[in-house]
């Protein structure tokens, strides 16, 4: 199909181009001899080309009638073609599986062919009245009448896809549900620990069949889109930390407010890394009880095709979250795969957390609305018995961007380690998106080294930092482990990991036991100094 240059544009799913058609929600727009009738404007996609991190993610199904498709998607001069475009209420394309049928008055089905994502064309239709039916798992079926008149060569119908109304009992509501204009307030009385993932199964509609492969594919696409679209964002964050006493009651909150920054980057091995900074630093000493909470925006990425193979998924059915229908998906870490989502760091040692949990996925957008995780088993090596995370997400519209990004609204964290219990809530607001150009003008995590492991195996290393000649400081040597496909930081300054003032640093050497180029080292120091990286050092002892 020839595409005129003047109407070409790009979006995350398509490189698409089309004529403008009039639309009144679910009302026919008819083009006859170039005339265009009333309504507001909406584009109909005319072509499809994937620009995806993983090309295989693009295989969403759009089913037509079981009859063979027409040889050509354009109608002959004396016939009419009907193009059906499936849309969401925000006018974006519907990306999930769907079935579209057009039936003649005598009951026979017209032949259809998928032209693009969320788009079907039915060619060679004679004048008359037809019935258009659309259906999709978890969405309300739609039945409409389509009138084909003689002399109309193309008729376009936009169909707004909507989730089925939630029909279950009073749905669970997130405790943090408050207006977006201010931070949430932690209730004075909450139970120490919510029910476990496998202790309580929320209600689902057992009559609604769940297409698990399509749900996973759709959620995987959204996570791919997230990684591709996001470079860096900032937000205002409030952390409210409670110690839980022996009776399970909360003590008074310790509160911290941060300027929160997240940066997403991709390595040459198609691995994505997420770095977090609070008030320009990654130092855990900023947090109450000196326990840092990191990696929360990355948890939903377990649906990303790169990470989804680490889990076993089961769709429990069509449930609900906050009064809206949602696919309820249970997941558990595969025993033969290492945990790559979260790890626990103590004394320079990183231990991966084997996770299980449940996610609520919007059947319209296939975005993750809510996710809860907990440990598959206690982590004996660090005396961690409870690590329960609950995250609610919100769509964030950034200025100058057509698409929305789904980012955490609140994070509730419940931890028990060595008999001590903590409850912590993170609340986010005032998101800002920054491009690479803007990033270059912002100082982040000054006075620190960052070590990025781009391999699939943990790497042991030794950082040796040498002070300038004549300075009254000793050479500092640190041994630590970098988990696979992860990055860690070592801060520089009195009382920090490297107890030398940044101004007194002359040079540094990092030796590791990984292959060449397996570790990328970045120095964020206000004073210039050298960093030498030495690979393949098997004599390193365990930290």
C-alpha positions as CSV (number, residue, x, y, z in Angstrom):
1,X,0.0,0.0,0.0
2,X,1.4,3.4,-0.9
3,X,1.7,5.7,2.0
4,X,1.8,9.5,1.4
5,X,4.7,11.1,3.2
6,X,2.7,14.0,4.5
7,X,0.6,11.9,6.8
8,X,3.2,9.6,8.2
9,X,3.9,9.4,11.9
10,X,5.3,7.0,14.4
11,X,4.1,5.5,17.7
12,X,5.3,2.7,20.0
13,X,3.4,0.0,18.1
14,X,3.2,1.2,14.5
15,X,4.8,3.3,11.9
16,X,1.5,4.3,10.6
17,X,-0.1,6.6,8.1
18,X,-3.7,7.2,7.1
19,X,-6.3,9.6,5.9
20,X,-8.3,11.4,8.6
21,X,-11.7,10.0,9.2
22,X,-14.6,11.6,11.1
23,X,-15.7,9.8,14.2
24,X,-18.4,10.0,16.8
25,X,-17.8,7.2,19.3
26,X,-19.1,4.0,17.7
27,X,-20.7,6.0,14.8
28,X,-19.9,5.2,11.1
29,X,-17.9,7.6,9.0
30,X,-18.6,7.3,5.3
31,X,-16.3,8.5,2.6
32,X,-18.0,8.9,-0.8
33,X,-16.2,10.5,-3.6
34,X,-13.8,12.2,-1.2
35,X,-16.5,13.7,1.0
36,X,-16.1,13.5,4.8
37,X,-19.0,13.7,7.2
38,X,-19.4,15.1,10.7
39,X,-17.5,14.2,13.8
40,X,-14.1,14.7,15.5
41,X,-10.9,13.4,14.0
42,X,-9.1,10.2,14.7
43,X,-6.6,8.4,12.6
44,X,-7.0,4.9,11.3
45,X,-3.8,2.9,11.0
46,X,-2.8,1.9,7.5
47,X,0.4,-0.1,8.0
48,X,2.4,-2.1,10.6
49,X,6.0,-2.3,11.3
50,X,7.4,-3.4,14.7
51,X,10.0,-1.3,16.4
52,X,10.3,-3.5,19.4
53,X,13.1,-4.5,21.8
54,X,12.1,-8.2,21.1
55,X,10.4,-8.7,17.7
56,X,8.5,-11.8,18.9
57,X,6.4,-9.7,21.3
58,X,4.4,-8.3,18.4
59,X,2.4,-11.4,17.7
60,X,-1.0,-10.2,18.9
61,X,-4.0,-11.9,17.4
62,X,-6.8,-10.3,15.6
63,X,-9.3,-12.9,14.4
64,X,-11.7,-12.5,11.6
65,X,-14.3,-14.9,10.2
66,X,-13.1,-18.5,9.7
67,X,-13.5,-18.1,6.0
68,X,-10.4,-17.6,3.8
69,X,-9.2,-14.0,3.6
70,X,-9.6,-12.0,0.5
71,X,-6.6,-11.9,-1.9
72,X,-6.5,-8.1,-1.7
73,X,-7.4,-5.8,1.2
74,X,-8.7,-3.1,-1.1
75,X,-12.1,-3.3,-2.8
76,X,-12.8,-3.2,-6.5
77,X,-14.1,0.0,-8.0
78,X,-17.7,-1.1,-7.9
79,X,-17.8,-2.5,-4.4
80,X,-17.5,-1.2,-0.8
81,X,-14.8,-2.1,1.7
82,X,-15.5,-1.8,5.5
83,X,-12.5,-1.1,7.7
84,X,-12.9,-1.8,11.4
85,X,-10.5,-0.1,13.8
86,X,-10.5,-1.2,17.4
87,X,-9.7,1.6,19.9
88,X,-9.5,2.2,23.6
89,X,-11.4,5.1,25.2
90,X,-8.3,7.3,25.0
91,X,-8.3,6.7,21.2
92,X,-5.1,4.6,21.3
93,X,-5.1,1.3,19.4
94,X,-6.3,-1.9,21.2
95,X,-3.4,-4.3,21.3
96,X,-4.9,-7.5,22.6
97,X,-6.6,-10.5,21.0
98,X,-10.0,-9.9,19.4
99,X,-12.5,-11.4,17.1
100,X,-14.3,-9.3,14.5
101,X,-17.2,-10.6,12.4
102,X,-19.4,-8.9,9.7
103,X,-22.6,-10.9,8.9
104,X,-24.9,-10.4,6.0
105,X,-28.7,-10.4,6.4
106,X,-28.9,-14.0,5.2
107,X,-26.5,-15.1,8.0
108,X,-23.4,-15.6,5.9
109,X,-20.1,-14.0,7.1
110,X,-18.1,-11.6,5.0
111,X,-14.5,-12.3,4.3
112,X,-12.0,-10.2,6.4
113,X,-8.3,-9.7,6.6
114,X,-6.2,-8.2,9.4
115,X,-4.4,-5.1,8.0
116,X,-2.6,-3.9,11.1
117,X,-2.7,-4.1,14.9
118,X,-6.3,-3.6,16.0
119,X,-7.5,-3.2,12.4
120,X,-9.5,-5.4,10.0
121,X,-10.8,-4.8,6.5
122,X,-13.7,-6.5,4.8
123,X,-13.8,-6.1,1.0
124,X,-16.3,-6.5,-1.8
125,X,-19.4,-5.9,0.2
126,X,-22.7,-5.3,-1.7
127,X,-25.1,-2.6,-0.7
128,X,-27.3,-3.6,2.3
129,X,-27.4,-3.9,6.1
130,X,-24.8,-5.9,7.9
131,X,-24.2,-6.8,11.6
132,X,-20.7,-6.1,13.0
133,X,-19.7,-8.1,16.1
134,X,-16.5,-7.6,18.1
135,X,-15.5,-9.6,21.1
136,X,-12.3,-10.0,23.2
137,X,-11.5,-11.9,26.4
138,X,-12.4,-9.8,29.4
139,X,-14.1,-7.1,27.4
140,X,-17.7,-6.5,26.8
141,X,-19.0,-7.8,23.4
142,X,-20.2,-5.2,21.0
143,X,-22.9,-5.7,18.3
144,X,-23.6,-2.9,15.8
145,X,-25.4,-2.4,12.6
146,X,-23.5,-1.3,9.5
147,X,-25.3,0.2,6.5
148,X,-23.4,-0.1,3.2
149,X,-24.7,2.2,0.4
150,X,-24.1,2.0,-3.3
151,X,-21.2,4.2,-4.5
152,X,-19.3,4.3,-1.2
153,X,-15.9,2.8,-1.8
154,X,-14.7,2.8,1.8
155,X,-16.5,2.9,5.1
156,X,-14.6,3.0,8.4
157,X,-16.1,2.0,11.7
158,X,-14.3,2.7,15.0
159,X,-15.2,0.4,17.8
160,X,-14.4,1.4,21.4
161,X,-13.3,-1.6,23.4
162,X,-14.3,-1.6,27.1
163,X,-13.7,-4.0,29.9
164,X,-16.6,-6.0,31.4
165,X,-18.0,-4.4,34.5
166,X,-16.7,-5.9,37.7
167,X,-19.4,-8.3,38.9
168,X,-17.8,-9.7,42.0
169,X,-18.1,-8.9,45.7
170,X,-16.9,-5.7,47.1
171,X,-13.4,-5.4,45.6
172,X,-10.2,-5.0,47.6
173,X,-9.1,-1.4,47.8
174,X,-5.5,-0.3,48.2
175,X,-5.0,1.3,51.6
176,X,-3.2,4.2,50.0
177,X,-6.0,5.3,47.7
178,X,-6.0,9.1,48.1
179,X,-6.1,12.1,45.8
180,X,-3.0,12.5,43.7
181,X,-2.5,16.1,44.8
182,X,-0.9,15.2,48.1
183,X,1.0,12.4,49.8
184,X,-0.9,9.6,51.3
185,X,-1.2,9.2,55.1
186,X,-0.4,5.9,56.6
187,X,-3.3,4.5,58.7
188,X,-2.6,4.4,62.4
189,X,-3.7,0.8,62.6
190,X,-2.8,-1.7,60.0
191,X,-2.2,-5.4,60.5
192,X,1.5,-6.3,60.7
193,X,1.4,-8.5,57.7
194,X,-1.3,-8.9,55.0
195,X,-2.4,-12.5,54.0
196,X,0.2,-14.4,52.0
197,X,-0.1,-14.8,48.3
198,X,-1.2,-18.5,48.6
199,X,-3.1,-18.0,51.9
200,X,-5.9,-16.0,50.3
201,X,-7.1,-16.1,46.7
202,X,-9.3,-13.2,45.7
203,X,-12.6,-13.7,43.9
204,X,-12.5,-14.4,40.1
205,X,-15.3,-15.0,37.6
206,X,-14.8,-18.7,36.7
207,X,-17.2,-18.3,33.7
208,X,-14.7,-16.0,32.0
209,X,-11.9,-18.0,30.2
210,X,-8.5,-16.5,30.6
211,X,-6.2,-16.4,27.6
212,X,-3.0,-16.6,29.5
213,X,-0.6,-16.6,26.5
214,X,-2.3,-13.5,25.2
215,X,-2.3,-11.8,28.6
216,X,1.4,-12.5,29.1
217,X,2.2,-11.4,25.6
218,X,0.4,-8.2,26.1
219,X,1.9,-7.4,29.5
220,X,5.3,-8.4,28.0
221,X,4.8,-5.9,25.2
222,X,3.9,-3.1,27.7
223,X,7.1,-3.8,29.7
224,X,9.1,-3.7,26.5
225,X,7.5,-0.4,25.7
226,X,8.3,0.9,29.1
227,X,12.0,0.1,28.8
228,X,12.2,1.5,25.3
229,X,10.3,4.7,26.1
230,X,11.8,5.5,29.5
231,X,15.3,7.1,29.8
232,X,15.0,9.0,33.1
233,X,12.3,10.3,35.4
234,X,12.2,12.2,38.6
235,X,9.5,12.4,41.3
236,X,8.9,13.6,44.8
237,X,9.0,10.6,47.2
238,X,7.9,10.3,50.8
239,X,9.1,7.3,52.8
240,X,7.2,6.5,56.1
241,X,8.9,3.9,58.1
242,X,7.4,2.0,61.1
243,X,9.0,-0.4,63.5
244,X,6.6,-3.2,64.5
245,X,6.7,-4.2,68.2
246,X,6.3,-7.6,69.7
247,X,2.5,-7.2,69.7
248,X,2.3,-6.4,66.0
249,X,1.6,-2.7,66.6
250,X,3.2,0.1,64.7
251,X,5.5,2.6,66.4
252,X,5.6,6.2,65.4
253,X,6.7,6.8,61.8
254,X,10.1,8.0,60.8
255,X,9.5,10.1,57.7
256,X,11.9,11.1,54.9
257,X,11.3,13.2,51.8
258,X,13.4,12.7,48.7
259,X,14.0,14.0,45.3
260,X,13.8,10.6,43.5
261,X,15.6,9.9,40.2
262,X,15.4,6.7,38.1
263,X,17.6,6.1,35.1
264,X,17.1,3.1,32.7
265,X,19.9,2.0,30.5
266,X,20.5,-1.0,28.2
267,X,23.8,-2.8,27.8
268,X,25.3,-4.3,24.7
269,X,23.9,-7.7,25.7
270,X,20.3,-6.4,25.6
271,X,20.1,-6.3,29.3
272,X,18.4,-3.3,30.9
273,X,19.7,-1.7,34.1
274,X,17.8,0.5,36.5
275,X,19.7,3.0,38.7
276,X,18.1,5.0,41.5
277,X,19.2,8.1,43.3
278,X,17.7,9.9,46.2
279,X,18.8,13.5,46.8
280,X,21.6,12.8,44.3
281,X,23.0,9.8,46.2
282,X,22.5,6.0,46.4
283,X,23.8,5.8,50.0
284,X,21.5,3.5,52.1
285,X,22.4,5.6,55.2
286,X,19.7,8.1,54.0
287,X,16.9,5.6,54.9
288,X,15.3,5.0,58.3
289,X,17.0,2.1,60.1
290,X,19.7,2.3,57.4
291,X,17.7,-0.1,55.3
292,X,17.5,1.0,51.7
293,X,14.5,0.2,49.5
294,X,15.6,0.0,45.9
295,X,14.4,-1.6,42.6
296,X,10.6,-1.2,43.2
297,X,9.9,0.3,39.7
298,X,11.5,-2.8,38.2
299,X,9.4,-5.5,39.8
300,X,6.6,-5.4,37.1
301,X,9.4,-6.0,34.6
302,X,9.2,-9.7,35.5
303,X,6.6,-9.8,32.7
304,X,9.3,-8.6,30.2
305,X,10.1,-11.4,27.7
306,X,13.8,-11.4,28.9
307,X,12.8,-12.1,32.5
308,X,9.4,-13.9,32.1
309,X,11.2,-17.2,31.4
310,X,12.4,-17.1,35.0
311,X,8.8,-17.7,36.3
312,X,5.9,-20.1,36.0
313,X,2.6,-18.3,35.4
314,X,-1.0,-19.3,36.0
315,X,-4.1,-17.2,35.2
316,X,-6.6,-17.4,38.0
317,X,-9.4,-15.7,36.1
318,X,-11.0,-12.3,35.7
319,X,-11.0,-10.6,39.0
320,X,-11.0,-7.0,40.0
321,X,-8.9,-4.2,41.5
322,X,-10.4,-1.0,42.9
323,X,-13.7,-1.7,41.2
324,X,-12.3,-2.4,37.7
325,X,-12.1,-5.8,36.1
326,X,-8.6,-7.2,35.9
327,X,-6.9,-10.5,34.9
328,X,-5.5,-12.1,38.0
329,X,-2.1,-13.8,37.3
330,X,-0.2,-15.9,39.8
331,X,3.6,-16.3,39.3
332,X,6.4,-18.2,41.1
333,X,10.1,-18.3,40.5
334,X,11.3,-21.4,38.7
335,X,13.7,-23.4,40.9
336,X,16.1,-23.8,38.0
337,X,16.5,-20.1,37.4
338,X,18.3,-17.5,39.5
339,X,16.4,-14.5,40.8
340,X,17.0,-11.4,38.7
341,X,14.4,-9.0,40.0
342,X,15.4,-8.2,43.6
343,X,18.4,-9.0,45.8
344,X,19.2,-8.3,49.4
345,X,22.6,-6.7,50.2
346,X,24.3,-7.0,53.6
347,X,28.0,-6.8,54.4
348,X,28.9,-6.5,50.7
349,X,27.2,-9.8,49.9
350,X,24.2,-9.9,47.5
351,X,21.6,-12.6,47.8
352,X,18.9,-13.0,45.1
353,X,15.3,-13.1,46.4
354,X,13.3,-16.0,45.0
355,X,9.8,-14.5,44.5
356,X,6.2,-15.5,44.1
357,X,3.2,-13.3,43.8
358,X,0.1,-12.1,42.1
359,X,-0.5,-9.4,39.5
360,X,-3.7,-7.6,38.4
361,X,-3.6,-6.8,34.6
362,X,-6.0,-4.4,32.9
363,X,-7.8,-6.4,30.1
364,X,-8.2,-3.2,28.0
365,X,-4.6,-1.9,28.0
366,X,-2.8,-5.0,29.4
367,X,-0.9,-2.8,31.8
368,X,-0.1,-4.0,35.3
369,X,-2.4,-2.3,37.8
370,X,-1.2,-3.9,40.9
371,X,1.5,-6.5,41.9
372,X,2.3,-8.3,45.1
373,X,5.4,-10.4,45.8
374,X,6.8,-12.4,48.7
375,X,9.6,-14.8,49.3
376,X,9.2,-18.4,48.0
377,X,11.2,-19.4,51.1
378,X,13.1,-17.6,53.9
379,X,16.6,-16.5,53.0
380,X,18.6,-18.2,55.6
381,X,22.0,-16.8,54.6
382,X,20.9,-13.3,55.6
383,X,18.3,-14.3,58.2
384,X,15.5,-12.8,56.1
385,X,12.1,-14.4,56.9
386,X,9.6,-11.9,55.4
387,X,9.9,-9.7,52.4
388,X,6.3,-8.8,51.2
389,X,5.9,-6.0,48.6
390,X,2.7,-4.5,47.3
391,X,2.8,-1.9,44.5
392,X,-0.1,0.0,42.9
393,X,0.6,1.7,39.6
394,X,-0.8,4.8,38.0
395,X,-0.7,6.1,34.4
396,X,1.5,9.2,34.1
397,X,1.0,11.6,31.2
398,X,4.2,13.5,30.5
399,X,4.2,16.8,28.6
400,X,5.1,16.5,24.9
401,X,4.4,12.7,24.8
402,X,1.4,11.0,23.3
403,X,1.7,7.8,25.4
404,X,1.4,7.4,29.1
405,X,3.9,5.6,31.3
406,X,2.7,3.4,34.1
407,X,4.7,4.1,37.2
408,X,4.4,3.2,40.9
409,X,1.9,5.3,42.9
410,X,2.6,3.6,46.2
411,X,4.8,0.8,47.5
412,X,4.0,-1.0,50.8
413,X,6.9,-3.1,52.2
414,X,6.8,-5.6,55.1
415,X,10.1,-7.0,56.3
416,X,11.2,-9.3,59.1
417,X,14.9,-10.0,59.6
418,X,16.5,-11.4,62.7
419,X,13.3,-11.1,64.6
420,X,12.9,-7.4,63.8
421,X,9.8,-6.2,61.9
422,X,9.3,-3.2,59.8
423,X,6.5,-1.7,57.7
424,X,7.4,1.0,55.2
425,X,5.4,3.0,52.6
426,X,6.7,4.9,49.6
427,X,4.4,7.5,48.0
428,X,5.3,9.2,44.7
429,X,4.0,12.3,43.0
430,X,5.0,15.1,40.6
431,X,6.7,12.9,38.0
432,X,8.9,14.6,35.4
433,X,10.4,12.9,32.4
434,X,13.9,13.8,31.2
435,X,15.7,13.0,27.9
436,X,19.3,12.1,27.4
437,X,20.1,15.7,26.7
438,X,18.6,16.9,29.9
439,X,20.4,14.1,31.8
440,X,23.8,15.5,30.8
441,X,23.1,18.7,32.7
442,X,22.2,17.1,36.0
443,X,24.7,16.0,38.6
444,X,23.9,12.5,40.0
445,X,25.4,10.5,42.8
446,X,28.5,12.6,43.0
447,X,31.5,11.1,44.8
448,X,30.8,7.4,44.0
449,X,31.8,4.6,41.7
450,X,29.3,2.4,39.8
451,X,30.1,-1.1,38.8
452,X,27.8,-2.7,36.1
453,X,28.0,-6.5,35.6
454,X,26.9,-7.1,32.0
455,X,27.3,-10.9,32.2
456,X,24.9,-13.6,33.2
457,X,27.0,-14.7,36.2
458,X,28.0,-13.0,39.5
459,X,31.5,-11.5,39.5
460,X,33.8,-10.9,42.4
461,X,35.9,-7.9,42.5
462,X,38.3,-5.8,44.5
463,X,38.3,-2.0,44.3
464,X,41.6,-0.3,45.4
465,X,41.5,3.5,45.8
466,X,44.8,5.3,46.3
467,X,45.0,8.8,47.8
468,X,47.1,11.6,46.4
469,X,50.8,11.7,47.4
470,X,51.3,13.4,50.8
471,X,47.7,13.1,51.9
472,X,47.2,11.7,55.4
473,X,45.0,8.8,54.2
474,X,45.6,5.1,53.8
475,X,44.9,3.2,50.6
476,X,41.4,1.7,50.7
477,X,40.7,-1.8,49.4
478,X,37.1,-3.2,49.1
479,X,36.0,-6.7,48.2
480,X,32.5,-7.3,46.9
481,X,30.3,-9.3,44.6
482,X,28.3,-7.8,41.7
483,X,25.2,-9.9,40.8
484,X,24.5,-10.9,37.3
485,X,23.0,-8.2,35.1
486,X,23.1,-5.7,37.9
487,X,25.0,-2.6,39.1
488,X,26.1,-1.5,42.5
489,X,27.6,1.7,43.9
490,X,30.5,2.5,46.3
491,X,30.3,6.0,47.8
492,X,33.4,8.1,48.4
493,X,34.0,10.4,51.4
494,X,34.5,10.3,55.2
495,X,32.3,7.7,56.8
496,X,31.4,6.2,53.3
497,X,32.4,3.0,51.6
498,X,35.7,4.6,50.5
499,X,36.7,6.7,53.5
500,X,38.8,9.2,51.6
501,X,37.6,12.7,50.6
502,X,36.9,12.8,46.9
503,X,39.4,15.7,46.6
504,X,42.1,13.4,48.0
505,X,41.6,10.5,45.5
506,X,44.5,10.1,43.1
507,X,43.5,6.9,41.3
508,X,41.6,3.6,41.6
509,X,42.0,0.0,40.3
510,X,39.2,-2.5,40.0
511,X,40.3,-6.1,39.5
512,X,37.6,-8.8,39.0
513,X,37.4,-12.5,38.1
514,X,35.0,-12.1,35.1
515,X,35.9,-12.1,31.4
516,X,37.1,-9.0,29.6
517,X,34.6,-6.2,29.2
518,X,32.2,-8.0,31.6
519,X,32.1,-5.1,34.0
520,X,31.6,-1.5,33.2
521,X,33.0,1.0,35.7
522,X,31.9,4.6,36.0
523,X,33.4,7.2,38.3
524,X,31.1,10.0,39.5
525,X,33.7,12.2,41.2
526,X,33.9,16.0,41.3
527,X,37.7,15.6,40.9
528,X,39.2,13.9,37.9
529,X,41.0,10.6,38.7
530,X,41.9,7.4,36.8
531,X,40.2,4.0,37.2
532,X,42.0,1.0,35.8
533,X,40.0,-2.2,35.2
534,X,41.7,-5.6,35.3
535,X,39.7,-8.7,34.3
536,X,40.3,-12.4,34.7
537,X,41.7,-12.5,38.2
538,X,40.8,-16.0,39.6
539,X,42.9,-15.5,42.8
540,X,40.3,-13.3,44.3
541,X,38.9,-14.6,47.6
542,X,35.3,-14.5,48.4
543,X,34.3,-11.2,50.1
